[in-house]
Amino acid sequence: MPDAASWYARGLRFHCLRCGGCCSGQEGYVWVTPEEIARIAEFRKESPEAFQREHIRWVEGRLSLLERPGGDCELFVKGAGCAIYPVRPPQCRTWPFWPVNLATPAAWKQAGTRCPGIGAGGRVTAEAIEACLRESAGLA
């Protein structure tokens, strides 16, 4: 994990525009724990069991949110954004501050071609970025 002396030591500009670029267009997994499922279900005013039955799949012994054909998260609503934004899972909360995007300045720039929030808004401090990296390290 990079330290504060890395290439982003002065922070990076990012502001989530809720465009859904990170939620759509690519197949993948959004890992969730039973605790996160309970928090999402409470937000949606349904039982954890009902939410899990309708919106979760098992993948190699882990829980993941379902997606539509083509890779869009089923909880992303075009024109409205993430239906669970205030309680979105850590994997979603820490985007774009993932190790793959922070490996090099070129990787960050590449991520910016898919995410219009990269380079927008205020500067996120190196400390906040590294907190995201620590949080995302537990997701792998």
KEVEXVEX-186610 format. One record per atom (N, C-alpha, C, O): residue in three letters; x, y, z. Coordinates in steps of 0.2 Angstrom, whole numbers, plus 5000, padded with zeros to 4 digits. Each point is the difference from the previous one (the first is absolute). Example, Ala and Ser with C-alpha at 12.3 -4.5 7.8 and 13.67 -1.06 7.14 Angstrom:
BEGIN
  aa east north   up
 ALA 5066  4972 5039
 ALA 4996  5006 5000
 ALA 5004  5006 5000
 ALA 5005  4999 5003
 SER 4993  5006 4993
 SER 5004  5006 5001
 SER 4996  5005 5003
 SER 5003  5006 5001
//
This chain:
BEGIN
  aa east north   up
 MET 5004  4994 5000
 MET 4996  5006 5000
 MET 5004  5006 5000
 MET 5005  5001 5004
 PRO 4994  5004 4992
 PRO 5004  5006 4999
 PRO 5000  5004 5007
 PRO 4995  4999 5004
 ASP 5010  5005 4997
 ASP 5000  5004 5006
 ASP 4998  5007 4998
 ASP 5000  5002 4994
 ALA 5000  5002 5011
 ALA 4998  5008 4999
 ALA 5006  5003 4996
 ALA 4998  5005 4997
 ALA 5007  4992 5002
 ALA 5006  5003 4996
 ALA 4999  4998 4992
 ALA 5004  5002 4996
 SER 4991  4995 5003
 SER 4999  4997 4993
 SER 4998  5006 4995
 SER 4999  5006 5002
 TRP 4999  4992 4992
 TRP 4999  5005 4995
 TRP 4993  5004 5001
 TRP 4999  5005 4998
 TYR 4997  4992 5007
 TYR 4994  5004 5001
 TYR 5000  5003 5007
 TYR 4995  5001 5004
 ALA 5011  5001 4999
 ALA 5001  5002 5006
 ALA 4996  5007 5002
 ALA 4998  5001 5005
 ARG 5001  5003 4989
 ARG 4997  5006 5001
 ARG 4992  4999 4999
 ARG 4996  5005 5000
 GLY 5002  4989 4999
 GLY 4993  4998 5000
 GLY 4998  5000 4992
 GLY 5004  5001 4996
 LEU 4990  4997 5003
 LEU 4997  4999 4993
 LEU 4993  5003 5000
 LEU 4997  5000 5005
 ARG 5002  5003 4989
 ARG 4993  5003 5000
 ARG 4995  4995 4998
 ARG 5001  4996 4995
 PHE 4994  5003 5009
 PHE 4994  4996 4998
 PHE 4994  5002 5003
 PHE 5000  5002 5006
 HIS 4994  4997 4990
 HIS 4994  5001 5003
 HIS 4995  4996 4997
 HIS 5000  5000 4993
 CYS 4996  4996 5010
 CYS 4996  4995 4997
 CYS 4994  5004 4997
 CYS 4997  5004 5003
 LEU 5002  4995 4990
 LEU 4995  5003 4997
 LEU 4994  4995 4999
 LEU 4995  5002 4997
 ARG 5005  4993 5006
 ARG 4995  4995 5000
 ARG 4998  4998 4993
 ARG 4994  4999 4999
 CYS 5010  5001 4997
 CYS 4999  4998 4993
 CYS 4999  4993 4998
 CYS 4997  4998 4995
 GLY 5005  4998 5010
 GLY 5000  4992 4999
 GLY 5005  4997 4996
 GLY 4999  4994 4998
 GLY 5006  5010 5000
 GLY 5005  4997 4996
 GLY 5004  4994 5004
 GLY 5002  4995 4996
 CYS 4998  5005 5010
 CYS 5003  4995 5004
 CYS 4995  4994 5002
 CYS 5002  4995 5002
 CYS 4992  5007 4996
 CYS 4994  4995 5002
 CYS 4998  4996 4994
 CYS 4995  4996 5000
 SER 5007  5006 4994
 SER 4997  4997 4994
 SER 5005  4999 4994
 SER 5006  5002 5000
 GLY 4992  4994 4996
 GLY 5004  4998 4994
 GLY 5005  4995 5000
 GLY 5003  4999 4995
 GLN 4998  4998 5011
 GLN 5005  4995 5001
 GLN 4998  4995 5005
 GLN 4998  5002 5005
 GLU 5003  4992 4993
 GLU 4998  4995 5005
 GLU 5005  4999 5005
 GLU 5006  5002 4999
 GLY 4992  4996 5007
 GLY 5004  5000 5006
 GLY 4996  4998 5006
 GLY 4995  4998 5000
 TYR 5008  5003 5006
 TYR 4997  4999 5006
 TYR 5001  5006 5005
 TYR 5005  5003 5000
 VAL 4989  4998 5003
 VAL 5000  5004 5006
 VAL 4999  4996 5006
 VAL 4995  4998 5002
 TRP 5011  5001 5002
 TRP 4999  4996 5006
 TRP 4997  5003 5005
 TRP 5001  5006 5002
 VAL 4995  4990 5002
 VAL 4996  5003 5006
 VAL 5001  4995 5005
 VAL 5000  4994 4999
 THR 4999  5008 5007
 THR 5000  4996 5006
 THR 4993  5000 5003
 THR 4996  5004 4998
 PRO 5002  4991 5006
 PRO 4994  5000 5003
 PRO 4998  5006 5004
 PRO 4994  5003 5000
 GLU 5011  5001 5003
 GLU 4999  5006 5003
 GLU 4998  5005 4995
 GLU 4995  5004 5002
 GLU 5008  4997 4993
 GLU 4999  5005 4995
 GLU 4993  4998 4996
 GLU 4996  5005 4999
 ILE 5002  4989 5001
 ILE 4993  4998 4997
 ILE 4995  5003 5005
 ILE 4995  5002 4998
 ALA 5006  4997 5008
 ALA 4995  5002 5005
 ALA 5000  5008 5000
 ALA 4994  5002 5000
 ARG 5011  5001 4999
 ARG 5000  5008 5000
 ARG 4996  5002 4993
 ARG 4996  5004 5001
 ILE 5006  4993 4994
 ILE 4996  5001 4994
 ILE 4993  4999 5000
 ILE 4995  5004 4998
 ALA 5003  4990 5005
 ALA 4993  4998 5001
 ALA 4996  5005 5004
 ALA 4995  5002 4998
 GLU 5008  5000 5007
 GLU 4997  5005 5005
 GLU 4999  5006 4996
 GLU 4994  5003 5001
 PHE 5011  5000 4995
 PHE 4999  5006 4996
 PHE 4994  4999 4995
 PHE 4996  5005 4999
 ARG 5003  4989 4999
 ARG 4995  4999 4995
 ARG 4993  4998 5003
 ARG 4995  4999 4997
 LYS 5005  5001 5010
 LYS 4994  4998 5003
 LYS 4998  4993 4999
 LYS 4994  4999 4998
 GLU 5011  4996 5001
 GLU 4998  4993 4999
 GLU 5004  4996 5005
 GLU 5005  5002 5003
 SER 4993  4991 4997
 SER 5004  4996 5005
 SER 5007  4998 4996
 SER 5000  5000 4994
 PRO 5005  4999 5010
 PRO 5006  4997 4997
 PRO 4999  4994 4996
 PRO 5003  4999 4994
 GLU 4993  4997 5008
 GLU 4998  4993 4996
 GLU 4997  5002 4994
 GLU 5002  4997 4995
 ALA 4993  5007 5005
 ALA 4997  5002 4993
 ALA 5005  5003 4995
 ALA 5000  4999 4995
 PHE 5004  5006 5008
 PHE 5005  5003 4996
 PHE 5005  4995 4997
 PHE 5002  5000 4994
 GLN 5000  4996 5010
 GLN 5005  4995 4998
 GLN 4997  4995 4995
 GLN 5003  4998 4995
 ARG 4991  5000 5006
 ARG 4996  4996 4995
 ARG 5000  5003 4993
 ARG 5001  4997 4995
 GLU 4998  5010 5005
 GLU 4998  5003 4994
 GLU 5006  5003 4996
 GLU 5000  5001 4994
 HIS 5006  5001 5010
 HIS 5005  5004 4998
 HIS 5007  4997 5001
 HIS 5005  5004 4998
 ILE 4996  4990 5004
 ILE 5006  4998 5002
 ILE 5001  4993 4997
 ILE 4996  4996 4999
 ARG 5011  5003 4999
 ARG 5001  4993 4997
 ARG 5007  4998 5004
 ARG 5004  5004 5002
 TRP 4997  4989 4998
 TRP 5005  4997 5003
 TRP 5005  4999 4994
 TRP 4999  4998 4995
 VAL 5008  5004 5006
 VAL 5005  4999 4995
 VAL 5006  4998 5004
 VAL 5003  5003 5004
 GLU 4999  4991 4995
 GLU 5006  4997 5003
 GLU 5000  5001 5007
 GLU 5005  5001 5003
 GLY 4989  4997 5001
 GLY 5000  5001 5007
 GLY 4999  5007 5003
 GLY 5000  5001 5006
 ARG 4999  5004 4989
 ARG 4999  5007 5002
 ARG 4994  5003 4998
 ARG 4997  4997 4995
 LEU 5000  5008 5008
 LEU 4994  5003 4998
 LEU 5002  5006 4996
 LEU 5004  5004 5001
 SER 4992  4997 4993
 SER 5001  5006 4996
 SER 4993  5002 4998
 SER 4995  4996 4999
 LEU 5004  5011 4999
 LEU 4994  5003 4998
 LEU 4999  4997 4993
 LEU 5005  4998 4996
 LEU 4989  5001 5002
 LEU 4998  4998 4993
 LEU 5002  5006 4995
 LEU 5000  5006 5002
 GLU 5000  4992 4992
 GLU 5001  5004 4994
 GLU 4995  4998 4995
 GLU 4998  4995 4999
 ARG 5001  5010 4997
 ARG 4996  4999 4994
 ARG 5004  4997 4994
 ARG 5006  5001 5001
 PRO 4991  4996 4994
 PRO 5004  4998 4994
 PRO 5004  5006 4998
 PRO 4998  5005 4999
 GLY 5009  4994 4999
 GLY 5004  5005 4998
 GLY 5004  5004 5005
 GLY 5005  5003 4999
 GLY 4994  4995 5008
 GLY 5004  5002 5005
 GLY 4997  5006 5004
 GLY 5004  5001 5005
 ASP 4991  5002 4994
 ASP 4997  5005 5004
 ASP 4998  4998 5007
 ASP 4996  4995 5000
 CYS 5006  5008 5005
 CYS 4997  4998 5007
 CYS 4993  5001 5000
 CYS 4997  5005 4997
 GLU 4999  4990 5005
 GLU 4993  5001 5000
 GLU 4997  5005 5005
 GLU 4994  5002 4999
 LEU 5010  5001 5005
 LEU 4998  5005 5005
 LEU 5002  5007 4997
 LEU 4999  5005 5003
 PHE 5004  4995 4991
 PHE 5001  5007 4996
 PHE 4994  5001 4996
 PHE 4998  4996 4996
 VAL 4999  5010 5005
 VAL 4995  5002 4996
 VAL 5002  5006 4995
 VAL 5002  5005 5002
 LYS 4998  4994 4991
 LYS 5002  5005 4996
 LYS 4996  5006 5001
 LYS 4994  5000 5000
 GLY 5009  5006 5000
 GLY 4997  5006 5001
 GLY 4999  5002 5008
 GLY 4999  5006 5001
 ALA 5001  4989 5003
 ALA 4999  5001 5007
 ALA 5006  4998 5004
 ALA 5001  5003 5006
 GLY 5004  4993 4992
 GLY 5006  4998 5003
 GLY 4999  4994 5005
 GLY 4995  4996 4999
 CYS 5009  5003 5005
 CYS 5000  4994 5005
 CYS 4994  5001 5005
 CYS 4999  5005 5003
 ALA 4997  4989 4997
 ALA 4994  5000 5004
 ALA 5002  4999 5007
 ALA 4995  5001 5005
 ILE 5011  4998 4997
 ILE 5002  4999 5007
 ILE 5006  5004 5001
 ILE 5004  4998 5005
 TYR 4997  5007 4992
 TYR 5006  5004 5000
 TYR 5002  5002 5008
 TYR 5006  4999 5001
 PRO 4990  5003 5003
 PRO 5002  5001 5007
 PRO 5003  4994 5004
 PRO 5003  5001 5005
 VAL 4995  4993 4993
 VAL 5002  4994 5003
 VAL 5004  4996 4996
 VAL 5000  4993 5001
 ARG 5002  5009 4993
 ARG 5004  4996 4995
 ARG 5006  4996 5003
 ARG 5003  5003 5005
 PRO 4998  4991 4993
 PRO 5005  4996 5003
 PRO 5007  5004 4999
 PRO 5001  5004 4996
 PRO 5004  4993 5008
 PRO 5007  5003 5000
 PRO 5003  5000 4994
 PRO 5003  5005 4998
 GLN 4996  4990 4998
 GLN 5003  5000 4993
 GLN 4998  5006 4996
 GLN 5004  5003 4996
 CYS 4990  4999 5005
 CYS 4997  5005 4996
 CYS 5002  5007 5003
 CYS 5002  5005 4996
 ARG 4998  4995 5011
 ARG 5002  5006 5003
 ARG 5007  5002 4999
 ARG 5002  5006 5000
 THR 5003  4989 4999
 THR 5007  5002 4999
 THR 5002  5001 4993
 THR 5006  5002 4999
 TRP 4989  4997 4996
 TRP 5002  5002 4993
 TRP 5001  5007 5000
 TRP 4996  5004 5003
 PRO 5009  4999 4993
 PRO 5005  4997 4996
 PRO 5006  4998 5003
 PRO 5005  4999 4997
 PHE 4996  5002 5010
 PHE 5006  4999 5003
 PHE 5001  4993 5002
 PHE 5001  4998 5005
 TRP 5000  4998 4989
 TRP 5002  4993 5001
 TRP 5007  4999 4998
 TRP 5003  5004 4996
 PRO 5000  4991 5006
 PRO 5008  4999 4998
 PRO 5001  5000 4993
 PRO 5005  5003 4998
 VAL 4991  4994 4998
 VAL 5001  5000 4993
 VAL 5000  5007 4997
 VAL 5004  5001 4995
 ASN 4992  5003 5007
 ASN 4999  5007 4998
 ASN 5006  5005 5002
 ASN 5001  5005 4997
 LEU 5002  4993 5009
 LEU 5005  5004 5003
 LEU 5007  4997 4999
 LEU 5005  5003 5003
 ALA 4996  4992 4993
 ALA 5006  4997 4999
 ALA 5005  5005 4997
 ALA 5006  5000 5002
 THR 4992  5004 4993
 THR 5004  5005 4997
 THR 4996  5006 4998
 THR 4994  4999 5000
 PRO 5009  5007 4998
 PRO 4996  5005 4998
 PRO 4996  4998 4993
 PRO 4995  5003 4999
 ALA 5008  4993 4997
 ALA 4997  4998 4994
 ALA 4994  4996 5001
 ALA 4995  5000 4997
 ALA 5005  4995 5008
 ALA 4994  4996 5002
 ALA 4995  5005 5003
 ALA 4994  4999 4998
 TRP 5007  5006 5005
 TRP 4995  5005 5003
 TRP 4997  5004 4994
 TRP 4994  5001 4999
 LYS 5011  5001 4996
 LYS 4997  5003 4994
 LYS 4996  4995 4996
 LYS 4994  5003 4997
 GLN 5007  4991 5002
 GLN 4996  4995 4997
 GLN 4993  4999 5003
 GLN 4995  5000 4997
 ALA 5005  5000 5010
 ALA 4994  4999 5003
 ALA 4996  5007 4999
 ALA 4994  4999 5000
 GLY 5009  5006 4999
 GLY 4996  5006 4998
 GLY 4997  5000 4994
 GLY 4995  5004 4999
 THR 5007  4992 4996
 THR 4996  4999 4994
 THR 4994  4997 5001
 THR 4995  5001 4995
 ARG 5004  4995 5010
 ARG 4993  4997 5001
 ARG 4996  5004 5006
 ARG 4994  4998 5000
 CYS 5009  5006 5003
 CYS 4997  5003 5006
 CYS 5001  5008 5000
 CYS 5005  5002 5001
 PRO 4990  5001 4997
 PRO 5000  5008 4999
 PRO 5001  5003 5007
 PRO 5002  5006 5000
 GLY 4997  4991 5006
 GLY 5001  5003 5006
 GLY 5008  5000 5002
 GLY 5002  5004 5004
 ILE 5002  4993 4992
 ILE 5007  5000 5001
 ILE 5003  5007 4997
 ILE 4999  5001 4994
 GLY 5004  5003 5010
 GLY 5002  5006 4998
 GLY 4995  5006 5001
 GLY 5001  5006 4999
 ALA 4993  4992 5004
 ALA 4995  5005 5001
 ALA 4999  5001 5008
 ALA 5003  4996 5004
 GLY 4995  5010 4998
 GLY 4998  5001 5007
 GLY 5007  5002 5003
 GLY 5005  5001 4998
 GLY 4994  4998 5009
 GLY 5006  5002 5004
 GLY 5005  4995 5001
 GLY 4999  4994 4997
 ARG 5006  5007 5006
 ARG 5006  4996 5001
 ARG 4998  4995 5006
 ARG 4999  5002 5005
 VAL 5002  4991 4994
 VAL 5000  4995 5005
 VAL 5007  5000 5003
 VAL 5004  4999 4996
 THR 4997  5001 5010
 THR 5006  5000 5003
 THR 5003  4993 4999
 THR 4997  4995 5000
 ALA 5010  5005 5001
 ALA 5003  4993 5000
 ALA 4998  4996 5005
 ALA 5000  4994 5000
 GLU 4999  5009 5006
 GLU 4998  4996 5006
 GLU 4993  4997 4999
 GLU 4999  4994 5001
 ALA 4996  5009 4996
 ALA 4994  4997 4998
 ALA 5001  4995 4995
 ALA 4996  4995 5000
 ILE 5008  5006 4995
 ILE 5001  4995 4995
 ILE 5003  4994 5003
 ILE 4998  4994 4998
 GLU 5007  5006 5006
 GLU 5003  4994 5003
 GLU 4995  4997 5005
 GLU 5000  4994 5001
 ALA 4995  5010 5002
 ALA 4995  4996 5004
 ALA 4995  4996 4995
 ALA 4998  4994 5002
 CYS 5001  5008 4992
 CYS 4996  4997 4995
 CYS 5004  4993 4998
 CYS 4997  4995 4999
 LEU 5010  5006 5000
 LEU 5004  4994 4998
 LEU 5000  4995 5006
 LEU 4999  4994 4999
 ARG 5001  5008 5007
 ARG 5000  4996 5006
 ARG 4993  4996 5000
 ARG 5000  4994 5001
 GLU 4995  5010 4998
 GLU 4993  4997 5000
 GLU 4999  4995 4994
 GLU 4997  4994 5001
 SER 5006  5008 4993
 SER 4999  4995 4994
 SER 5004  4994 5001
 SER 4999  4995 4997
 ALA 5007  5006 5007
 ALA 5004  4994 5000
 ALA 4997  4994 5004
 ALA 5002  4994 4998
 GLY 4993  5007 5006
 GLY 4996  4995 5003
 GLY 4995  4997 4996
 GLY 4997  4995 5002
 LEU 5002  5008 4992
 LEU 4995  4997 4995
 LEU 5002  4995 4995
 LEU 4996  4996 4998
 ALA 5011  5003 5001
 ALA 5003  4996 4995
 ALA 4998  4993 5002
 ALA 5002  4995 4996
//
